[in-house]
Amino acid sequence: MKPVTFLIALLGLAACDAQVESRKEAVPAAERAAPAPAAAPLTAAGPAATVQPDADEGQQWAASVVELTPLTHQGDRTVKMFGTAGGDPAMNGLYTHVAFFDSPAEGWRVFRIGDFLDYRVLSESPGRVDLEIDESVMDEATGNIGSRKRRLIVGWALATDGSAPATVTVTPAR
C-alpha cells in the first residue's frame, strides 16, 4: 500500500468515531467507573537495611519461576503447579512442575511434569489435576516447528498420614 493511501485510510478511520467524547456525557455519573485514588508515597520510619544477593545456588532456580497456580482442592495439603523458564524458547521452554509441601524440615517435594509452551488447569480434585498444554512439535521430515494442544491427567495417591506422595503419574487424556 502506498504511504499516501495508508495515511488517507488512517485519517478516515479516525474520523469515524469523532463523537465518542459527547457520548461519554450520556452515561449517568453513577454508572461511570471512578478513577482509582492515587496512593501517597510512603515515608521512611527507620534506618534502611542493606541486603546482599543470596549466595545459595538454589535461589537462581527459584527466581526463574514464571507461572504459578495454587491447587486449592487438595484438602489440608499445600500443592501447586508452577513453570520455570530455562528451556529453549523456540521449542517449548516452560519446565512445568507439581510440588507438594511436605513439612518445614523437609520442604517441598517437586515433580517435573514436562517441557511445554504453556499449561492451563482445566479441573482439579483431591489427588488429581487435569491440564491442557500447548507445546511445540517439530516435523522431522521438514524441520518445521508447529504447535499442538494436548490434555493430561496428573495424579497421585493421597497418603493417609498427610505426607507428600512418593510418585505422580502423567496420563494422556481427551
Short mmCIF file of the C-alpha atoms (twelve columns), coordinates in Angstrom:
data_MODEL
# 
_entry.id   MODEL 
# 
loop_
_atom_site.group_PDB 
_atom_site.id 
_atom_site.type_symbol 
_atom_site.label_atom_id 
_atom_site.label_alt_id 
_atom_site.label_comp_id 
_atom_site.label_asym_id 
_atom_site.label_seq_id 
_atom_site.Cartn_x 
_atom_site.Cartn_y 
_atom_site.Cartn_z 
_atom_site.pdbx_PDB_model_num 
ATOM 1   C CA . MET A 1   0.000   0.000   0.000  1 
ATOM 2   C CA . LYS A 2   1.341   3.430   -0.874 1 
ATOM 3   C CA . PRO A 3   2.130   5.752   2.072  1 
ATOM 4   C CA . VAL A 4   -0.385  8.393   0.917  1 
ATOM 5   C CA . THR A 5   -3.171  5.823   0.560  1 
ATOM 6   C CA . PHE A 6   -2.344  4.452   4.007  1 
ATOM 7   C CA . LEU A 7   -2.446  7.940   5.552  1 
ATOM 8   C CA . ILE A 8   -5.828  8.697   3.960  1 
ATOM 9   C CA . ALA A 9   -7.247  5.372   5.203  1 
ATOM 10  C CA . LEU A 10  -5.927  6.041   8.698  1 
ATOM 11  C CA . LEU A 11  -7.438  9.549   8.821  1 
ATOM 12  C CA . GLY A 12  -10.744 8.192   7.532  1 
ATOM 13  C CA . LEU A 13  -10.889 5.550   10.249 1 
ATOM 14  C CA . ALA A 14  -10.012 8.081   12.929 1 
ATOM 15  C CA . ALA A 15  -12.857 10.344  11.803 1 
ATOM 16  C CA . CYS A 16  -15.414 7.522   12.024 1 
ATOM 17  C CA . ASP A 17  -15.767 7.862   15.797 1 
ATOM 18  C CA . ALA A 18  -15.274 11.567  16.354 1 
ATOM 19  C CA . GLN A 19  -18.253 11.845  18.730 1 
ATOM 20  C CA . VAL A 20  -17.001 9.467   21.425 1 
ATOM 21  C CA . GLU A 21  -16.443 12.322  23.888 1 
ATOM 22  C CA . SER A 22  -20.041 13.556  23.546 1 
ATOM 23  C CA . ARG A 23  -21.374 10.031  24.147 1 
ATOM 24  C CA . LYS A 24  -19.451 9.843   27.439 1 
ATOM 25  C CA . GLU A 25  -21.670 12.621  28.780 1 
ATOM 26  C CA . ALA A 26  -24.769 10.480  28.072 1 
ATOM 27  C CA . VAL A 27  -23.672 7.864   30.659 1 
ATOM 28  C CA . PRO A 28  -25.028 8.761   34.121 1 
ATOM 29  C CA . ALA A 29  -22.312 9.720   36.631 1 
ATOM 30  C CA . ALA A 30  -23.315 6.851   38.952 1 
ATOM 31  C CA . GLU A 31  -22.553 4.320   36.198 1 
ATOM 32  C CA . ARG A 32  -19.148 5.727   35.228 1 
ATOM 33  C CA . ALA A 33  -16.123 3.954   36.664 1 
ATOM 34  C CA . ALA A 34  -14.479 6.077   39.322 1 
ATOM 35  C CA . PRO A 35  -10.739 6.548   38.897 1 
ATOM 36  C CA . ALA A 36  -8.653  4.724   41.476 1 
ATOM 37  C CA . PRO A 37  -7.316  7.067   44.157 1 
ATOM 38  C CA . ALA A 38  -3.581  7.641   43.926 1 
ATOM 39  C CA . ALA A 39  -1.690  6.250   46.888 1 
ATOM 40  C CA . ALA A 40  0.569   8.654   48.716 1 
ATOM 41  C CA . PRO A 41  4.255   7.677   48.715 1 
ATOM 42  C CA . LEU A 42  5.477   6.014   51.904 1 
ATOM 43  C CA . THR A 43  7.702   7.869   54.348 1 
ATOM 44  C CA . ALA A 44  10.726  6.147   55.885 1 
ATOM 45  C CA . ALA A 45  10.209  5.263   59.564 1 
ATOM 46  C CA . GLY A 46  13.659  3.930   60.456 1 
ATOM 47  C CA . PRO A 47  17.088  3.158   59.055 1 
ATOM 48  C CA . ALA A 48  17.364  1.241   55.760 1 
ATOM 49  C CA . ALA A 49  18.815  -2.279  55.831 1 
ATOM 50  C CA . THR A 50  21.276  -3.237  53.083 1 
ATOM 51  C CA . VAL A 51  20.578  -6.659  51.564 1 
ATOM 52  C CA . GLN A 52  23.226  -8.711  49.744 1 
ATOM 53  C CA . PRO A 53  22.470  -11.229 46.964 1 
ATOM 54  C CA . ASP A 54  21.788  -14.747 48.214 1 
ATOM 55  C CA . ALA A 55  24.820  -16.998 47.752 1 
ATOM 56  C CA . ASP A 56  22.665  -20.148 47.623 1 
ATOM 57  C CA . GLU A 57  22.744  -21.544 44.065 1 
ATOM 58  C CA . GLY A 58  19.226  -22.941 44.572 1 
ATOM 59  C CA . GLN A 59  17.840  -19.424 44.664 1 
ATOM 60  C CA . GLN A 60  18.762  -18.928 40.988 1 
ATOM 61  C CA . TRP A 61  16.386  -21.731 40.071 1 
ATOM 62  C CA . ALA A 62  13.622  -20.246 42.222 1 
ATOM 63  C CA . ALA A 63  13.978  -16.875 40.534 1 
ATOM 64  C CA . SER A 64  13.174  -18.421 37.155 1 
ATOM 65  C CA . VAL A 65  9.553   -19.228 38.149 1 
ATOM 66  C CA . VAL A 66  7.336   -17.504 35.577 1 
ATOM 67  C CA . GLU A 67  3.960   -19.135 36.202 1 
ATOM 68  C CA . LEU A 68  2.334   -20.284 39.447 1 
ATOM 69  C CA . THR A 69  -1.028  -21.969 40.018 1 
ATOM 70  C CA . PRO A 70  -2.014  -22.942 43.584 1 
ATOM 71  C CA . LEU A 71  -4.131  -26.112 43.651 1 
ATOM 72  C CA . THR A 72  -6.897  -25.383 46.114 1 
ATOM 73  C CA . HIS A 73  -8.885  -28.650 46.214 1 
ATOM 74  C CA . GLN A 74  -6.283  -30.838 47.939 1 
ATOM 75  C CA . GLY A 75  -7.640  -30.715 51.473 1 
ATOM 76  C CA . ASP A 76  -5.076  -29.646 54.056 1 
ATOM 77  C CA . ARG A 77  -2.164  -30.366 51.710 1 
ATOM 78  C CA . THR A 78  -0.358  -27.400 50.094 1 
ATOM 79  C CA . VAL A 79  0.081   -28.202 46.390 1 
ATOM 80  C CA . LYS A 80  0.983   -26.004 43.444 1 
ATOM 81  C CA . MET A 81  1.714   -26.195 39.735 1 
ATOM 82  C CA . PHE A 82  4.489   -23.963 38.501 1 
ATOM 83  C CA . GLY A 83  6.579   -23.334 35.428 1 
ATOM 84  C CA . THR A 84  10.178  -22.203 35.212 1 
ATOM 85  C CA . ALA A 85  11.810  -20.526 32.240 1 
ATOM 86  C CA . GLY A 86  15.007  -22.117 31.158 1 
ATOM 87  C CA . GLY A 87  14.440  -24.317 28.175 1 
ATOM 88  C CA . ASP A 88  14.804  -23.428 24.522 1 
ATOM 89  C CA . PRO A 89  12.141  -20.743 23.880 1 
ATOM 90  C CA . ALA A 90  11.912  -21.830 20.219 1 
ATOM 91  C CA . MET A 91  10.878  -25.325 21.322 1 
ATOM 92  C CA . ASN A 92  8.720   -25.080 24.429 1 
ATOM 93  C CA . GLY A 93  10.838  -23.767 27.336 1 
ATOM 94  C CA . LEU A 94  8.368   -23.813 30.248 1 
ATOM 95  C CA . TYR A 95  9.534   -26.580 32.563 1 
ATOM 96  C CA . THR A 96  6.274   -27.497 34.294 1 
ATOM 97  C CA . HIS A 97  6.189   -28.974 37.807 1 
ATOM 98  C CA . VAL A 98  3.769   -30.053 40.518 1 
ATOM 99  C CA . ALA A 99  5.026   -29.516 44.074 1 
ATOM 100 C CA . PHE A 100 3.795   -30.715 47.470 1 
ATOM 101 C CA . PHE A 101 4.771   -29.089 50.733 1 
ATOM 102 C CA . ASP A 102 5.974   -31.915 52.941 1 
ATOM 103 C CA . SER A 103 6.995   -30.214 56.203 1 
ATOM 104 C CA . PRO A 104 9.105   -27.302 57.428 1 
ATOM 105 C CA . ALA A 105 12.030  -29.707 57.911 1 
ATOM 106 C CA . GLU A 106 11.645  -31.433 54.519 1 
ATOM 107 C CA . GLY A 107 10.426  -28.504 52.412 1 
ATOM 108 C CA . TRP A 108 8.820   -29.171 49.032 1 
ATOM 109 C CA . ARG A 109 8.695   -32.418 47.056 1 
ATOM 110 C CA . VAL A 110 8.805   -31.359 43.378 1 
ATOM 111 C CA . PHE A 111 7.967   -33.452 40.306 1 
ATOM 112 C CA . ARG A 112 8.695   -32.269 36.753 1 
ATOM 113 C CA . ILE A 113 5.670   -32.904 34.517 1 
ATOM 114 C CA . GLY A 114 7.171   -31.795 31.200 1 
ATOM 115 C CA . ASP A 115 8.578   -29.075 28.963 1 
ATOM 116 C CA . PHE A 116 5.755   -27.098 27.317 1 
ATOM 117 C CA . LEU A 117 4.934   -23.675 25.891 1 
ATOM 118 C CA . ASP A 118 2.149   -23.167 28.442 1 
ATOM 119 C CA . TYR A 119 -0.290  -25.049 30.636 1 
ATOM 120 C CA . ARG A 120 -3.824  -24.397 31.842 1 
ATOM 121 C CA . VAL A 121 -5.594  -26.150 34.716 1 
ATOM 122 C CA . LEU A 122 -8.924  -27.445 33.400 1 
ATOM 123 C CA . SER A 123 -10.141 -29.040 36.622 1 
ATOM 124 C CA . GLU A 124 -8.889  -30.263 39.949 1 
ATOM 125 C CA . SER A 125 -9.993  -32.766 42.566 1 
ATOM 126 C CA . PRO A 126 -8.190  -34.409 45.504 1 
ATOM 127 C CA . GLY A 127 -5.200  -36.319 44.114 1 
ATOM 128 C CA . ARG A 128 -5.714  -35.140 40.540 1 
ATOM 129 C CA . VAL A 129 -5.340  -32.165 38.232 1 
ATOM 130 C CA . ASP A 130 -6.426  -32.078 34.571 1 
ATOM 131 C CA . LEU A 131 -4.261  -29.933 32.311 1 
ATOM 132 C CA . GLU A 132 -4.401  -28.577 28.801 1 
ATOM 133 C CA . ILE A 133 -0.916  -27.985 27.484 1 
ATOM 134 C CA . ASP A 134 0.392   -26.099 24.473 1 
ATOM 135 C CA . GLU A 135 3.631   -27.452 23.106 1 
ATOM 136 C CA . SER A 136 5.980   -27.055 20.171 1 
ATOM 137 C CA . VAL A 137 6.443   -30.008 17.857 1 
ATOM 138 C CA . MET A 138 8.955   -30.449 15.048 1 
ATOM 139 C CA . ASP A 139 8.163   -32.182 11.781 1 
ATOM 140 C CA . GLU A 140 11.178  -34.488 11.432 1 
ATOM 141 C CA . ALA A 141 10.821  -34.646 7.639  1 
ATOM 142 C CA . THR A 142 10.812  -30.874 7.025  1 
ATOM 143 C CA . GLY A 143 12.365  -29.473 10.200 1 
ATOM 144 C CA . ASN A 144 9.394   -27.088 10.536 1 
ATOM 145 C CA . ILE A 145 8.216   -26.240 14.042 1 
ATOM 146 C CA . GLY A 146 4.492   -26.240 14.719 1 
ATOM 147 C CA . SER A 147 2.339   -26.341 17.822 1 
ATOM 148 C CA . ARG A 148 -0.369  -28.520 19.268 1 
ATOM 149 C CA . LYS A 149 -2.668  -28.727 22.280 1 
ATOM 150 C CA . ARG A 150 -2.836  -31.846 24.400 1 
ATOM 151 C CA . ARG A 151 -4.563  -32.819 27.609 1 
ATOM 152 C CA . LEU A 152 -3.002  -34.610 30.536 1 
ATOM 153 C CA . ILE A 153 -4.188  -36.081 33.819 1 
ATOM 154 C CA . VAL A 154 -1.666  -35.629 36.617 1 
ATOM 155 C CA . GLY A 155 -2.490  -37.905 39.535 1 
ATOM 156 C CA . TRP A 156 -1.080  -39.001 42.870 1 
ATOM 157 C CA . ALA A 157 -2.094  -41.215 45.758 1 
ATOM 158 C CA . LEU A 158 -3.341  -39.389 48.837 1 
ATOM 159 C CA . ALA A 159 -1.376  -40.598 51.850 1 
ATOM 160 C CA . THR A 160 -3.412  -41.316 54.972 1 
ATOM 161 C CA . ASP A 161 -0.713  -39.695 57.127 1 
ATOM 162 C CA . GLY A 162 -0.822  -36.468 55.092 1 
ATOM 163 C CA . SER A 163 2.696   -36.829 53.699 1 
ATOM 164 C CA . ALA A 164 3.661   -35.821 50.181 1 
ATOM 165 C CA . PRO A 165 3.295   -38.548 47.543 1 
ATOM 166 C CA . ALA A 166 6.340   -40.622 46.559 1 
ATOM 167 C CA . THR A 167 5.376   -40.531 42.851 1 
ATOM 168 C CA . VAL A 168 2.926   -38.878 40.458 1 
ATOM 169 C CA . THR A 169 1.516   -40.206 37.203 1 
ATOM 170 C CA . VAL A 170 1.082   -38.287 33.955 1 
ATOM 171 C CA . THR A 171 -1.540  -39.793 31.651 1 
ATOM 172 C CA . PRO A 172 -2.555  -38.590 28.152 1 
ATOM 173 C CA . ALA A 173 -6.237  -37.643 28.058 1 
ATOM 174 C CA . ARG A 174 -9.067  -36.434 25.792 1 
# 
